[in-house]
Amino acid sequence: MEDKWAIKLTEEQYRICRQCGTEPPFKNKYWNCKESGIYHCICCDIPLFSSDAKFESGSGWPSFTSPISEDSISSIIDKSFGMTRIEVKCKNCDSHLGHVFDDGPKPNGLRYCINSASLSLTLDE
């Protein structure tokens, strides 16, 4: 199963999506993107986040207040690197997307900090 991802994805996308990596802050495709549209999973293309939920967090990664649907993502406890965080994955293909934190804006106070390499943007027409 993983072989198909190695063929489909770039080396960076594979490292991030299939091996739970991360990309550098402020040096990724969508951190400062202001385009309007829907962000999809780079692996399976399901819709994950709307640009309407995107905000500037200052973190250097694309940040969203909420997913398009709770049915599109799953969350698990991540205790790597001596920290406890909540990892966010694509519910359809189990691709690593990033993490969710409780320091976001109102009303829900959440910040979905997502790797650009795990996303593709379909622009609104």
N, CA, C and O atoms as a GROMACS GRO file, in nm:
protein
  500
    1MET      N    1   0.083  -0.120   0.000
    1MET     CA    2   0.000   0.000   0.000
    1MET      C    3   0.087   0.126   0.000
    1MET      O    4   0.058   0.221  -0.073
    2GLU      N    5   0.192   0.127   0.081
    2GLU     CA    6   0.278   0.246   0.089
    2GLU      C    7   0.352   0.270  -0.042
    2GLU      O    8   0.384   0.385  -0.072
    3ASP      N    9   0.379   0.168  -0.120
    3ASP     CA   10   0.449   0.187  -0.247
    3ASP      C   11   0.372   0.280  -0.340
    3ASP      O   12   0.434   0.360  -0.411
    4LYS      N   13   0.240   0.273  -0.339
    4LYS     CA   14   0.161   0.361  -0.426
    4LYS      C   15   0.182   0.506  -0.386
    4LYS      O   16   0.182   0.594  -0.472
    5TRP      N   17   0.200   0.533  -0.256
    5TRP     CA   18   0.224   0.670  -0.211
    5TRP      C   19   0.362   0.719  -0.256
    5TRP      O   20   0.378   0.836  -0.292
    6ALA      N   21   0.460   0.633  -0.252
    6ALA     CA   22   0.594   0.671  -0.295
    6ALA      C   23   0.595   0.707  -0.443
    6ALA      O   24   0.675   0.791  -0.486
    7ILE      N   25   0.508   0.647  -0.521
    7ILE     CA   26   0.499   0.678  -0.664
    7ILE      C   27   0.419   0.806  -0.686
    7ILE      O   28   0.456   0.888  -0.771
    8LYS      N   29   0.311   0.823  -0.612
    8LYS     CA   30   0.221   0.937  -0.632
    8LYS      C   31   0.276   1.068  -0.578
    8LYS      O   32   0.255   1.174  -0.638
    9LEU      N   33   0.345   1.064  -0.465
    9LEU     CA   34   0.386   1.184  -0.393
    9LEU      C   35   0.531   1.222  -0.420
    9LEU      O   36   0.613   1.139  -0.457
   10THR      N   37   0.561   1.351  -0.401
   10THR     CA   38   0.700   1.393  -0.405
   10THR      C   39   0.769   1.338  -0.280
   10THR      O   40   0.702   1.290  -0.189
   11GLU      N   41   0.900   1.345  -0.276
   11GLU     CA   42   0.974   1.297  -0.160
   11GLU      C   43   0.931   1.372  -0.033
   11GLU      O   44   0.912   1.311   0.072
   12GLU      N   45   0.916   1.504  -0.044
   12GLU     CA   46   0.874   1.584   0.072
   12GLU      C   47   0.731   1.548   0.114
   12GLU      O   48   0.705   1.531   0.233
   13GLN      N   49   0.640   1.536   0.020
   13GLN     CA   50   0.502   1.499   0.052
   13GLN      C   51   0.498   1.362   0.120
   13GLN      O   52   0.424   1.344   0.217
   14TYR      N   53   0.575   1.268   0.071
   14TYR     CA   54   0.579   1.135   0.129
   14TYR      C   55   0.630   1.140   0.273
   14TYR      O   56   0.572   1.079   0.363
   15ARG      N   57   0.739   1.214   0.295
   15ARG     CA   58   0.798   1.226   0.428
   15ARG      C   59   0.697   1.286   0.527
   15ARG      O   60   0.687   1.241   0.641
   16ILE      N   61   0.624   1.386   0.483
   16ILE     CA   62   0.528   1.453   0.571
   16ILE      C   63   0.400   1.371   0.588
   16ILE      O   64   0.357   1.344   0.700
   17CYS      N   65   0.341   1.331   0.478
   17CYS     CA   66   0.210   1.264   0.483
   17CYS      C   67   0.214   1.120   0.531
   17CYS      O   68   0.125   1.077   0.605
   18ARG      N   69   0.313   1.045   0.490
   18ARG     CA   70   0.316   0.903   0.520
   18ARG      C   71   0.410   0.869   0.636
   18ARG      O   72   0.398   0.762   0.696
   19GLN      N   73   0.506   0.961   0.669
   19GLN     CA   74   0.601   0.935   0.776
   19GLN      C   75   0.589   1.037   0.890
   19GLN      O   76   0.678   1.045   0.976
   20CYS      N   77   0.481   1.112   0.892
   20CYS     CA   78   0.451   1.209   0.999
   20CYS      C   79   0.559   1.314   1.017
   20CYS      O   80   0.594   1.350   1.130
   21GLY      N   81   0.611   1.364   0.906
   21GLY     CA   82   0.710   1.470   0.912
   21GLY      C   83   0.647   1.607   0.920
   21GLY      O   84   0.525   1.620   0.934
   22THR      N   85   0.731   1.710   0.912
   22THR     CA   86   0.683   1.847   0.908
   22THR      C   87   0.770   1.925   0.812
   22THR      O   88   0.880   1.882   0.777
   23GLU      N   89   0.722   2.039   0.770
   23GLU     CA   90   0.796   2.126   0.678
   23GLU      C   91   0.839   2.251   0.754
   23GLU      O   92   0.784   2.281   0.860
   24PRO      N   93   0.936   2.324   0.701
   24PRO     CA   94   0.981   2.444   0.770
   24PRO      C   95   0.873   2.552   0.773
   24PRO      O   96   0.799   2.569   0.676
   25PRO      N   97   0.863   2.625   0.884
   25PRO     CA   98   0.768   2.736   0.889
   25PRO      C   99   0.811   2.847   0.793
   25PRO      O  100   0.930   2.867   0.768
   26PHE      N  101   0.714   2.919   0.741
   26PHE     CA  102   0.734   3.034   0.652
   26PHE      C  103   0.802   2.999   0.520
   26PHE      O  104   0.832   3.089   0.441
   27LYS      N  105   0.827   2.872   0.494
   27LYS     CA  106   0.891   2.829   0.369
   27LYS      C  107   0.811   2.716   0.307
   27LYS      O  108   0.866   2.617   0.259
   28ASN      N  109   0.679   2.734   0.308
   28ASN     CA  110   0.592   2.632   0.251
   28ASN      C  111   0.486   2.701   0.167
   28ASN      O  112   0.463   2.821   0.180
   29LYS      N  113   0.423   2.626   0.083
   29LYS     CA  114   0.338   2.680  -0.024
   29LYS      C  115   0.218   2.764   0.023
   29LYS      O  116   0.190   2.867  -0.038
   30TYR      N  117   0.150   2.723   0.127
   30TYR     CA  118   0.022   2.787   0.160
   30TYR      C  119   0.022   2.872   0.288
   30TYR      O  120  -0.083   2.926   0.323
   31TRP      N  121   0.132   2.886   0.357
   31TRP     CA  122   0.129   2.956   0.486
   31TRP      C  123   0.076   3.098   0.471
   31TRP      O  124   0.007   3.147   0.561
   32ASN      N  125   0.106   3.164   0.361
   32ASN     CA  126   0.064   3.303   0.342
   32ASN      C  127  -0.035   3.318   0.226
   32ASN      O  128  -0.055   3.428   0.175
   33CYS      N  129  -0.096   3.209   0.184
   33CYS     CA  130  -0.188   3.210   0.071
   33CYS      C  131  -0.318   3.279   0.110
   33CYS      O  132  -0.378   3.249   0.214
   34LYS      N  133  -0.362   3.372   0.026
   34LYS     CA  134  -0.487   3.445   0.050
   34LYS      C  135  -0.596   3.407  -0.050
   34LYS      O  136  -0.705   3.464  -0.048
   35GLU      N  137  -0.568   3.310  -0.136
   35GLU     CA  138  -0.663   3.267  -0.238
   35GLU      C  139  -0.785   3.201  -0.173
   35GLU      O  140  -0.775   3.140  -0.067
   36SER      N  141  -0.899   3.216  -0.239
   36SER     CA  142  -1.024   3.159  -0.189
   36SER      C  143  -1.049   3.023  -0.255
   36SER      O  144  -1.042   3.010  -0.378
   37GLY      N  145  -1.078   2.923  -0.173
   37GLY     CA  146  -1.104   2.791  -0.228
   37GLY      C  147  -1.112   2.685  -0.120
   37GLY      O  148  -1.132   2.714  -0.002
   38ILE      N  149  -1.095   2.561  -0.163
   38ILE     CA  150  -1.103   2.445  -0.075
   38ILE      C  151  -0.969   2.373  -0.077
   38ILE      O  152  -0.914   2.345  -0.183
   39TYR      N  153  -0.919   2.342   0.041
   39TYR     CA  154  -0.795   2.266   0.058
   39TYR      C  155  -0.830   2.118   0.070
   39TYR      O  156  -0.910   2.079   0.155
   40HIS      N  157  -0.769   2.037  -0.017
   40HIS     CA  158  -0.795   1.893  -0.024
   40HIS      C  159  -0.672   1.817   0.025
   40HIS      O  160  -0.561   1.870   0.028
   41CYS      N  161  -0.695   1.692   0.063
   41CYS     CA  162  -0.585   1.602   0.098
   41CYS      C  163  -0.504   1.574  -0.028
   41CYS      O  164  -0.560   1.538  -0.132
   42ILE      N  165  -0.373   1.592  -0.021
   42ILE     CA  166  -0.286   1.568  -0.137
   42ILE      C  167  -0.285   1.420  -0.176
   42ILE      O  168  -0.258   1.387  -0.291
   43CYS      N  169  -0.313   1.332  -0.081
   43CYS     CA  170  -0.309   1.189  -0.109
   43CYS      C  171  -0.437   1.137  -0.174
   43CYS      O  172  -0.432   1.068  -0.275
   44CYS      N  173  -0.552   1.170  -0.116
   44CYS     CA  174  -0.678   1.110  -0.164
   44CYS      C  175  -0.778   1.212  -0.219
   44CYS      O  176  -0.884   1.174  -0.268
   45ASP      N  177  -0.746   1.340  -0.210
   45ASP     CA  178  -0.823   1.449  -0.270
   45ASP      C  179  -0.957   1.480  -0.201
   45ASP      O  180  -1.037   1.553  -0.259
   46ILE      N  181  -0.983   1.428  -0.081
   46ILE     CA  182  -1.109   1.467  -0.016
   46ILE      C  183  -1.096   1.610   0.038
   46ILE      O  184  -0.986   1.651   0.078
   47PRO      N  185  -1.204   1.686   0.038
   47PRO     CA  186  -1.201   1.822   0.093
   47PRO      C  187  -1.177   1.820   0.243
   47PRO      O  188  -1.241   1.744   0.316
   48LEU      N  189  -1.083   1.904   0.289
   48LEU     CA  190  -1.049   1.908   0.430
   48LEU      C  191  -1.080   2.041   0.497
   48LEU      O  192  -1.142   2.045   0.604
   49PHE      N  193  -1.037   2.151   0.434
   49PHE     CA  194  -1.050   2.284   0.495
   49PHE      C  195  -1.092   2.385   0.389
   49PHE      O  196  -1.054   2.376   0.273
   50SER      N  197  -1.172   2.482   0.433
   50SER     CA  198  -1.212   2.593   0.346
   50SER      C  199  -1.122   2.713   0.376
   50SER      O  200  -1.080   2.734   0.489
   51SER      N  201  -1.094   2.791   0.273
   51SER     CA  202  -1.018   2.914   0.295
   51SER      C  203  -1.094   3.010   0.386
   51SER      O  204  -1.034   3.098   0.447
   52ASP      N  205  -1.226   2.994   0.397
   52ASP     CA  206  -1.305   3.077   0.489
   52ASP      C  207  -1.266   3.053   0.635
   52ASP      O  208  -1.286   3.141   0.719
   53ALA      N  209  -1.211   2.936   0.665
   53ALA     CA  210  -1.170   2.903   0.802
   53ALA      C  211  -1.021   2.928   0.825
   53ALA      O  212  -0.970   2.903   0.934
   54LYS      N  213  -0.951   2.979   0.724
   54LYS     CA  214  -0.807   3.002   0.733
   54LYS      C  215  -0.782   3.137   0.800
   54LYS      O  216  -0.855   3.233   0.777
   55PHE      N  217  -0.679   3.143   0.882
   55PHE     CA  218  -0.642   3.268   0.948
   55PHE      C  219  -0.490   3.276   0.965
   55PHE      O  220  -0.422   3.174   0.958
   56GLU      N  221  -0.439   3.395   0.986
   56GLU     CA  222  -0.296   3.415   1.006
   56GLU      C  223  -0.264   3.396   1.153
   56GLU      O  224  -0.302   3.477   1.237
   57SER      N  225  -0.195   3.287   1.184
   57SER     CA  226  -0.163   3.254   1.323
   57SER      C  227  -0.026   3.303   1.365
   57SER      O  228   0.005   3.309   1.484
   58GLY      N  229   0.058   3.339   1.266
   58GLY     CA  230   0.194   3.378   1.297
   58GLY      C  231   0.288   3.260   1.313
   58GLY      O  232   0.406   3.277   1.343
   59SER      N  233   0.236   3.139   1.292
   59SER     CA  234   0.316   3.017   1.313
   59SER      C  235   0.404   2.982   1.193
   59SER      O  236   0.504   2.912   1.208
   60GLY      N  237   0.367   3.032   1.074
   60GLY     CA  238   0.442   2.997   0.954
   60GLY      C  239   0.386   2.878   0.878
   60GLY      O  240   0.441   2.838   0.776
   61TRP      N  241   0.275   2.823   0.927
   61TRP     CA  242   0.206   2.714   0.859
   61TRP      C  243   0.062   2.757   0.834
   61TRP      O  244   0.011   2.843   0.906
   62PRO      N  245  -0.005   2.700   0.735
   62PRO     CA  246  -0.146   2.730   0.717
   62PRO      C  247  -0.223   2.692   0.843
   62PRO      O  248  -0.205   2.583   0.898
   63SER      N  249  -0.308   2.783   0.889
   63SER     CA  250  -0.386   2.759   1.011
   63SER      C  251  -0.534   2.778   0.982
   63SER      O  252  -0.573   2.872   0.912
   64PHE      N  253  -0.614   2.689   1.037
   64PHE     CA  254  -0.758   2.690   1.015
   64PHE      C  255  -0.830   2.677   1.150
   64PHE      O  256  -0.778   2.616   1.243
   65THR      N  257  -0.948   2.736   1.159
   65THR     CA  258  -1.026   2.726   1.282
   65THR      C  259  -1.104   2.596   1.291
   65THR      O  260  -1.138   2.551   1.400
   66SER      N  261  -1.134   2.537   1.175
   66SER     CA  262  -1.212   2.413   1.176
   66SER      C  263  -1.200   2.344   1.040
   66SER      O  264  -1.171   2.408   0.939
   67PRO      N  265  -1.221   2.212   1.039
   67PRO     CA  266  -1.225   2.140   0.912
   67PRO      C  267  -1.360   2.163   0.843
   67PRO      O  268  -1.454   2.212   0.905
   68ILE      N  269  -1.368   2.128   0.717
   68ILE     CA  270  -1.495   2.135   0.645
   68ILE      C  271  -1.599   2.047   0.713
   68ILE      O  272  -1.716   2.085   0.726
   69SER      N  273  -1.556   1.930   0.756
   69SER     CA  274  -1.645   1.835   0.823
   69SER      C  275  -1.563   1.754   0.923
   69SER      O  276  -1.448   1.719   0.897
   70GLU      N  277  -1.623   1.724   1.035
   70GLU     CA  278  -1.556   1.637   1.133
   70GLU      C  279  -1.537   1.497   1.074
   70GLU      O  280  -1.454   1.420   1.122
   71ASP      N  281  -1.613   1.464   0.970
   71ASP     CA  282  -1.600   1.334   0.905
   71ASP      C  283  -1.478   1.324   0.815
   71ASP      O  284  -1.445   1.216   0.768
   72SER      N  285  -1.410   1.436   0.791
   72SER     CA  286  -1.296   1.434   0.700
   72SER      C  287  -1.162   1.418   0.772
   72SER      O  288  -1.061   1.388   0.709
   73ILE      N  289  -1.160   1.437   0.903
   73ILE     CA  290  -1.035   1.426   0.978
   73ILE      C  291  -1.051   1.336   1.099
   73ILE      O  292  -1.162   1.313   1.148
   74SER      N  293  -0.939   1.285   1.146
   74SER     CA  294  -0.936   1.212   1.272
   74SER      C  295  -0.824   1.274   1.356
   74SER      O  296  -0.731   1.335   1.304
   75SER      N  297  -0.835   1.257   1.485
   75SER     CA  298  -0.737   1.312   1.578
   75SER      C  299  -0.687   1.202   1.670
   75SER      O  300  -0.764   1.119   1.717
   76ILE      N  301  -0.556   1.202   1.694
   76ILE     CA  302  -0.497   1.104   1.786
   76ILE      C  303  -0.393   1.174   1.874
   76ILE      O  304  -0.339   1.278   1.836
   77ILE      N  305  -0.366   1.117   1.989
   77ILE     CA  306  -0.264   1.170   2.079
   77ILE      C  307  -0.127   1.140   2.018
   77ILE      O  308  -0.099   1.028   1.975
   78ASP      N  309  -0.041   1.243   2.014
   78ASP     CA  310   0.095   1.232   1.961
   78ASP      C  311   0.190   1.268   2.074
   78ASP      O  312   0.190   1.383   2.121
   79LYS      N  313   0.271   1.173   2.119
   79LYS     CA  314   0.365   1.198   2.228
   79LYS      C  315   0.509   1.200   2.179
   79LYS      O  316   0.601   1.174   2.256
   80SER      N  317   0.529   1.232   2.052
   80SER     CA  318   0.664   1.237   1.997
   80SER      C  319   0.737   1.364   2.042
   80SER      O  320   0.675   1.462   2.080
   81PHE      N  321   0.867   1.360   2.037
   81PHE     CA  322   0.954   1.474   2.067
   81PHE      C  323   0.935   1.528   2.209
   81PHE      O  324   0.955   1.646   2.234
   82GLY      N  325   0.895   1.440   2.303
   82GLY     CA  326   0.881   1.479   2.442
   82GLY      C  327   0.765   1.573   2.471
   82GLY      O  328   0.762   1.638   2.575
   83MET      N  329   0.668   1.579   2.379
   83MET     CA  330   0.551   1.665   2.396
   83MET      C  331   0.425   1.580   2.383
   83MET      O  332   0.429   1.469   2.330
   84THR      N  333   0.315   1.633   2.432
   84THR     CA  334   0.186   1.571   2.407
   84THR      C  335   0.104   1.668   2.324
   84THR      O  336   0.073   1.779   2.367
   85ARG      N  337   0.070   1.624   2.203
   85ARG     CA  338  -0.007   1.706   2.110
   85ARG      C  339  -0.118   1.622   2.052
   85ARG      O  340  -0.124   1.500   2.072
   86ILE      N  341  -0.207   1.687   1.979
   86ILE     CA  342  -0.314   1.617   1.908
   86ILE      C  343  -0.281   1.620   1.759
   86ILE      O  344  -0.282   1.725   1.695
   87GLU      N  345  -0.250   1.504   1.704
   87GLU     CA  346  -0.220   1.491   1.562
   87GLU      C  347  -0.350   1.485   1.483
   87GLU      O  348  -0.448   1.425   1.526
   88VAL      N  349  -0.349   1.549   1.367
   88VAL     CA  350  -0.465   1.550   1.278
   88VAL      C  351  -0.428   1.469   1.154
   88VAL      O  352  -0.324   1.491   1.092
   89LYS      N  353  -0.517   1.374   1.118
   89LYS     CA  354  -0.497   1.290   1.001
   89LYS      C  355  -0.619   1.294   0.911
   89LYS      O  356  -0.730   1.323   0.957
   90CYS      N  357  -0.598   1.267   0.785
   90CYS     CA  358  -0.710   1.250   0.693
   90CYS      C  359  -0.783   1.122   0.733
   90CYS      O  360  -0.722   1.016   0.744
   91LYS      N  361  -0.912   1.133   0.753
   91LYS     CA  362  -0.991   1.017   0.796
   91LYS      C  363  -1.003   0.913   0.684
   91LYS      O  364  -1.021   0.794   0.712
   92ASN      N  365  -0.994   0.956   0.561
   92ASN     CA  366  -1.009   0.866   0.448
   92ASN      C  367  -0.885   0.782   0.421
   92ASN      O  368  -0.896   0.661   0.399
   93CYS      N  369  -0.766   0.844   0.422
   93CYS     CA  370  -0.644   0.772   0.382
   93CYS      C  371  -0.537   0.768   0.490
   93CYS      O  372  -0.429   0.713   0.468
   94ASP      N  373  -0.565   0.825   0.606
   94ASP     CA  374  -0.474   0.823   0.720
   94ASP      C  375  -0.347   0.907   0.698
   94ASP      O  376  -0.246   0.885   0.766
   95SER      N  377  -0.351   1.001   0.607
   95SER     CA  378  -0.237   1.088   0.582
   95SER      C  379  -0.218   1.184   0.699
   95SER      O  380  -0.314   1.242   0.750
   96HIS      N  381  -0.094   1.201   0.741
   96HIS     CA  382  -0.062   1.300   0.845
   96HIS      C  383  -0.080   1.440   0.786
   96HIS      O  384  -0.026   1.471   0.680
   97LEU      N  385  -0.158   1.523   0.856
   97LEU     CA  386  -0.184   1.659   0.811
   97LEU      C  387  -0.110   1.762   0.895
   97LEU      O  388  -0.053   1.857   0.841
   98GLY      N  389  -0.109   1.743   1.024
   98GLY     CA  390  -0.048   1.839   1.116
   98GLY      C  391  -0.100   1.814   1.256
   98GLY      O  392  -0.118   1.700   1.298
   99HIS      N  393  -0.123   1.924   1.331
   99HIS     CA  394  -0.170   1.914   1.469
   99HIS      C  395  -0.277   2.019   1.495
   99HIS      O  396  -0.286   2.118   1.422
  100VAL      N  397  -0.357   1.998   1.596
  100VAL     CA  398  -0.457   2.096   1.638
  100VAL      C  399  -0.422   2.141   1.780
  100VAL      O  400  -0.388   2.060   1.866
  101PHE      N  401  -0.430   2.272   1.802
  101PHE     CA  402  -0.397   2.333   1.931
  101PHE      C  403  -0.516   2.414   1.981
  101PHE      O  404  -0.604   2.451   1.903
  102ASP      N  405  -0.517   2.441   2.109
  102ASP     CA  406  -0.629   2.515   2.168
  102ASP      C  407  -0.598   2.663   2.189
  102ASP      O  408  -0.648   2.724   2.283
  103ASP      N  409  -0.515   2.720   2.102
  103ASP     CA  410  -0.478   2.861   2.114
  103ASP      C  411  -0.527   2.943   1.993
  103ASP      O  412  -0.468   3.046   1.959
  104GLY      N  413  -0.633   2.898   1.930
  104GLY     CA  414  -0.687   2.967   1.813
  104GLY      C  415  -0.788   3.074   1.851
  104GLY      O  416  -0.815   3.097   1.969
  105PRO      N  417  -0.842   3.141   1.750
  105PRO     CA  418  -0.938   3.251   1.775
  105PRO      C  419  -1.076   3.199   1.816
  105PRO      O  420  -1.106   3.080   1.802
  106LYS      N  421  -1.156   3.287   1.866
  106LYS     CA  422  -1.295   3.256   1.899
  106LYS      C  423  -1.371   3.229   1.770
  106LYS      O  424  -1.329   3.282   1.667
  107PRO      N  425  -1.476   3.153   1.767
  107PRO     CA  426  -1.551   3.109   1.883
  107PRO      C  427  -1.502   2.976   1.941
  107PRO      O  428  -1.528   2.950   2.058
  108ASN      N  429  -1.433   2.891   1.864
  108ASN     CA  430  -1.399   2.758   1.917
  108ASN      C  431  -1.260   2.750   1.979
  108ASN      O  432  -1.229   2.654   2.050
  109GLY      N  433  -1.175   2.850   1.955
  109GLY     CA  434  -1.043   2.853   2.016
  109GLY      C  435  -0.945   2.751   1.962
  109GLY      O  436  -0.842   2.725   2.024
  110LEU      N  437  -0.975   2.693   1.845
  110LEU     CA  438  -0.888   2.590   1.788
  110LEU      C  439  -0.801   2.647   1.676
  110LEU      O  440  -0.842   2.737   1.602
  111ARG      N  441  -0.681   2.590   1.665
  111ARG     CA  442  -0.590   2.624   1.555
  111ARG      C  443  -0.540   2.493   1.494
  111ARG      O  444  -0.457   2.423   1.552
  112TYR      N  445  -0.593   2.462   1.377
  112TYR     CA  446  -0.546   2.346   1.302
  112TYR      C  447  -0.424   2.391   1.224
  112TYR      O  448  -0.435   2.463   1.125
  113CYS      N  449  -0.307   2.349   1.269
  113CYS     CA  450  -0.179   2.386   1.209
  113CYS      C  451  -0.142   2.274   1.112
  113CYS      O  452  -0.105   2.165   1.154
  114ILE      N  453  -0.152   2.302   0.982
  114ILE     CA  454  -0.147   2.198   0.880
  114ILE      C  455  -0.029   2.219   0.785
  114ILE      O  456   0.000   2.332   0.746
  115ASN      N  457   0.037   2.112   0.749
  115ASN     CA  458   0.148   2.118   0.654
  115ASN      C  459   0.096   2.146   0.513
  115ASN      O  460   0.004   2.080   0.466
  116SER      N  461   0.155   2.243   0.446
  116SER     CA  462   0.118   2.272   0.306
  116SER      C  463   0.137   2.150   0.217
  116SER      O  464   0.057   2.127   0.126
  117ALA      N  465   0.241   2.074   0.243
  117ALA     CA  466   0.271   1.958   0.158
  117ALA      C  467   0.163   1.851   0.164
  117ALA      O  468   0.157   1.764   0.077
  118SER      N  469   0.078   1.857   0.265
  118SER     CA  470  -0.030   1.758   0.275
  118SER      C  471  -0.159   1.807   0.207
  118SER      O  472  -0.261   1.738   0.210
  119LEU      N  473  -0.153   1.926   0.146
  119LEU     CA  474  -0.272   1.987   0.088
  119LEU      C  475  -0.257   2.020  -0.060
  119LEU      O  476  -0.147   2.038  -0.110
  120SER      N  477  -0.370   2.028  -0.127
  120SER     CA  478  -0.378   2.091  -0.260
  120SER      C  479  -0.497   2.185  -0.254
  120SER      O  480  -0.598   2.155  -0.190
  121LEU      N  481  -0.486   2.297  -0.319
  121LEU     CA  482  -0.591   2.399  -0.316
  121LEU      C  483  -0.666   2.404  -0.448
  121LEU      O  484  -0.606   2.420  -0.554
  122THR      N  485  -0.797   2.389  -0.440
  122THR     CA  486  -0.883   2.409  -0.556
  122THR      C  487  -0.945   2.547  -0.539
  122THR      O  488  -1.020   2.571  -0.445
  123LEU      N  489  -0.913   2.638  -0.631
  123LEU     CA  490  -0.960   2.776  -0.621
  123LEU      C  491  -1.107   2.788  -0.655
  123LEU      O  492  -1.158   2.717  -0.741
  124ASP      N  493  -1.175   2.881  -0.585
  124ASP     CA  494  -1.313   2.914  -0.619
  124ASP      C  495  -1.317   2.976  -0.758
  124ASP      O  496  -1.224   3.046  -0.798
  125GLU      N  497  -1.423   2.951  -0.829
  125GLU     CA  498  -1.436   3.009  -0.964
  125GLU      C  499  -1.508   3.140  -0.960
  125GLU      O  500  -1.528   3.203  -1.064
   0.00000   0.00000   0.00000
